[in-house]
Amino acid sequence: MYKYLTGIDLIDQKGGVNPGTNILVLSPSFCGGELVASYLAKPRNKEYMIVIATETQSEDLIDFFSENRFDTDYIGIIDAITRTSFTTIEDTQKIKYVGSPSDLTGMDIKFSQLTEEIMKGDFTSDPDQLFPTPIRYCILSLTSMLMFRKIDTIYQFLHVVTSKLRKIGSIGVFLLNSESFDQKSMAIVKQLMNIVVELREGEDGKEIRLQGAMGLSMNWTPFSFEDGVMVIKK
């Protein structure tokens, strides 16, 4: 069975995560949540990444990925921001647009389009593409979606998405601002997750905590990024 590496030793020492795994990243503002979620969803060799961008325009997101040494040739973006200002902008092979962060139906359609293009081998010219093709799916972030839609609606959307990911052998990474919603809303989202990654600002900098399946458990530990690699201090 194919395994997805995460760049976190505690997980990767067990061989990585299985297809169908869903990871929730809970982070307050300005604590590196977008970078951590993106890092977990970063496509490794012969992998692909599909991102739903609800807070950052695709153009800026591509710059962000490039600065952090992501191979953007293997990344497809569903942009839910740009069309709110530029209504006539057209889809490209790697960037699909929906009207707003509340357009869940549009996101689902574009996700299916990108997935089909990747699976058929039309997304890149890679002659050595793996089949079935490993895809990492990432929502940056659920926070904006929950500002437009009720939690029950988002739960139903995520239930459909995670079912599709399991069927095609993908994994999901979902970012949520831990300060924006009550514990009940976060508990509902957690029901669909296998691993929860929490971030906070500690006395000596940013800290990370893990809990979830596979016996995963790590208490608050300082972390940083060095040359594009997450370093968790022991």
DAWOVEN-V771853 format. One record per residue. N is the residue number from 1. RES is the residue in one small letter. PSI is psi in degrees with one decimal (NA if undefined). D_FIRST is the distance of its C-alpha to the first C-alpha in Angstrom with 2 decimals. Layout:
# DAWOVEN-V771853
N/RES/PSI/D_FIRST  N/RES/PSI/D_FIRST
This chain:
# DAWOVEN-V771853
1/m/137.0/0.00  2/y/139.7/3.80  3/k/143.2/6.39  4/y/122.3/9.97  5/l/151.5/12.84  6/t/-15.9/16.08  7/g/0.5/18.83  8/i/116.5/19.72  9/d/-41.4/19.63  10/l/-35.2/19.55  11/i/-44.6/16.15  12/d/-23.8/14.72  13/q/-21.4/15.98  14/k/6.0/13.43  15/g/-2.8/10.66  16/g/-165.5/11.03  17/v/150.9/10.36  18/n/155.2/7.77  19/p/142.6/8.32  20/g/-3.2/11.69  21/t/138.8/13.14  22/n/129.9/16.82  23/i/125.7/18.94  24/l/127.9/22.74  25/v/114.0/24.99  26/l/119.7/28.50  27/s/138.4/31.11  28/p/169.9/34.89  29/s/147.8/36.54  30/f/32.6/36.82  31/c/14.7/34.23  32/g/18.0/31.61  33/g/-42.4/29.40  34/e/-40.0/28.83  35/l/-42.5/27.87  36/v/-46.7/25.45  37/a/-42.8/23.73  38/s/-39.5/23.65  39/y/-41.9/22.31  40/l/-28.7/19.31  41/a/1.9/18.74  42/k/127.7/19.63  43/p/123.3/17.56  44/r/-173.9/16.30  45/n/125.8/16.37  46/k/10.8/15.44  47/e/164.3/14.74  48/y/162.9/17.29  49/m/132.2/19.14  50/i/125.5/21.31  51/v/133.0/24.05  52/i/117.0/26.65  53/a/111.5/29.73  54/t/-2.1/32.33  55/e/-18.3/34.44  56/t/134.2/34.35  57/q/149.3/35.26  58/s/-38.1/32.71  59/e/-43.9/35.05  60/d/-34.5/35.20  61/l/-39.3/31.47  62/i/-41.5/30.84  63/d/-42.4/33.40  64/f/-45.1/31.71  65/f/-43.1/28.32  66/s/-41.4/30.16  67/e/-28.1/32.07  68/n/21.2/28.91  69/r/37.8/27.38  70/f/144.6/24.84  71/d/97.5/24.32  72/t/-10.8/25.91  73/d/-22.1/25.24  74/y/20.3/21.73  75/i/126.7/23.05  76/g/142.1/24.46  77/i/134.0/26.93  78/i/107.1/28.41  79/d/114.7/31.81  80/a/13.0/33.67  81/i/-49.6/36.56  82/t/-39.6/38.18  83/r/-13.0/39.38  84/t/-22.7/41.41  85/s/-34.4/43.69  86/f/86.3/43.19  87/t/-21.8/43.01  88/t/3.0/43.09  89/i/139.3/40.27  90/e/151.5/38.02  91/d/149.6/34.28  92/t/-178.3/32.87  93/q/-40.0/29.67  94/k/-11.1/27.93  95/i/122.3/30.07  96/k/144.9/30.73  97/y/141.4/33.48  98/v/164.9/34.25  99/g/-32.3/37.59  100/s/169.4/36.91  101/p/-8.3/34.49  102/s/-5.2/35.53  103/d/74.6/34.43  104/l/-36.0/31.28  105/t/-44.2/31.56  106/g/-41.1/31.84  107/m/-42.0/28.79  108/d/-42.1/26.74  109/i/-46.9/28.18  110/k/-35.4/27.60  111/f/-43.9/23.97  112/s/-39.2/23.48  113/q/-50.0/25.45  114/l/-42.6/23.52  115/t/-44.2/20.11  116/e/-43.5/21.54  117/e/-39.9/23.03  118/i/-48.6/19.85  119/m/-30.9/17.81  120/k/-8.6/20.82  121/g/15.9/21.01  122/d/-7.9/24.38  123/f/-38.2/23.79  124/t/173.9/23.94  125/s/21.9/25.09  126/d/115.8/22.08  127/p/-12.8/22.01  128/d/29.6/18.58  129/q/138.4/16.71  130/l/144.4/13.00  131/f/126.6/12.36  132/p/149.0/11.02  133/t/125.2/12.46  134/p/125.8/11.21  135/i/132.8/14.27  136/r/130.1/15.74  137/y/134.5/18.58  138/c/134.5/21.55  139/i/117.1/24.90  140/l/87.0/27.75  141/s/172.8/29.13  142/l/-21.4/29.45  143/t/-50.5/32.88  144/s/-36.4/34.69  145/m/-39.0/33.18  146/l/-17.0/34.44  147/m/-23.0/37.85  148/f/-25.9/38.18  149/r/154.2/36.50  150/k/155.1/36.68  151/i/-36.5/33.90  152/d/-38.1/33.45  153/t/-41.8/32.92  154/i/-37.8/30.37  155/y/-44.5/28.51  156/q/-41.7/28.44  157/f/-46.8/27.26  158/l/-34.6/24.41  159/h/-43.2/23.47  160/v/-45.7/23.25  161/v/-49.3/21.34  162/t/-31.4/18.68  163/s/-41.5/18.32  164/k/-41.4/17.85  165/l/-41.2/15.24  166/r/-39.4/13.18  167/k/-37.8/13.84  168/i/4.1/12.87  169/g/29.3/9.70  170/s/174.3/12.01  171/i/159.5/13.45  172/g/141.4/17.19  173/v/125.7/19.79  174/f/123.9/23.25  175/l/135.5/26.46  176/l/133.1/29.42  177/n/120.4/32.79  178/s/-9.3/33.40  179/e/-10.6/37.17  180/s/-14.9/37.55  181/f/158.4/36.70  182/d/169.6/37.57  183/q/-32.3/35.41  184/k/-45.9/35.20  185/s/-43.1/33.63  186/m/-36.1/31.07  187/a/-36.5/30.29  188/i/-44.5/29.66  189/v/-39.6/27.15  190/k/-24.6/25.42  191/q/-28.7/24.79  192/l/0.5/21.94  193/m/147.8/20.39  194/n/-30.6/17.90  195/i/136.9/19.27  196/v/124.2/22.86  197/v/119.3/24.08  198/e/142.4/27.88  199/l/152.4/30.27  200/r/164.6/33.99  201/e/112.8/36.89  202/g/-174.7/37.88  203/e/-32.0/41.03  204/d/22.2/39.62  205/g/-164.8/37.45  206/k/144.4/34.22  207/e/153.9/32.08  208/i/146.3/28.58  209/r/141.3/27.35  210/l/145.5/23.89  211/q/150.6/23.18  212/g/-155.5/20.47  213/a/174.5/17.50  214/m/20.2/15.87  215/g/21.5/19.51  216/l/131.4/20.02  217/s/122.2/23.70  218/m/125.4/25.75  219/n/175.9/29.41  220/w/124.4/31.24  221/t/135.3/30.81  222/p/146.0/32.33  223/f/163.2/30.18  224/s/172.6/31.01  225/f/129.9/29.75  226/e/116.3/30.81  227/d/40.7/30.41  228/g/7.3/27.69  229/v/133.9/25.64  230/m/127.8/25.58  231/v/115.9/27.35  232/i/119.2/27.41  233/k/137.7/30.41  234/k/NA/30.28
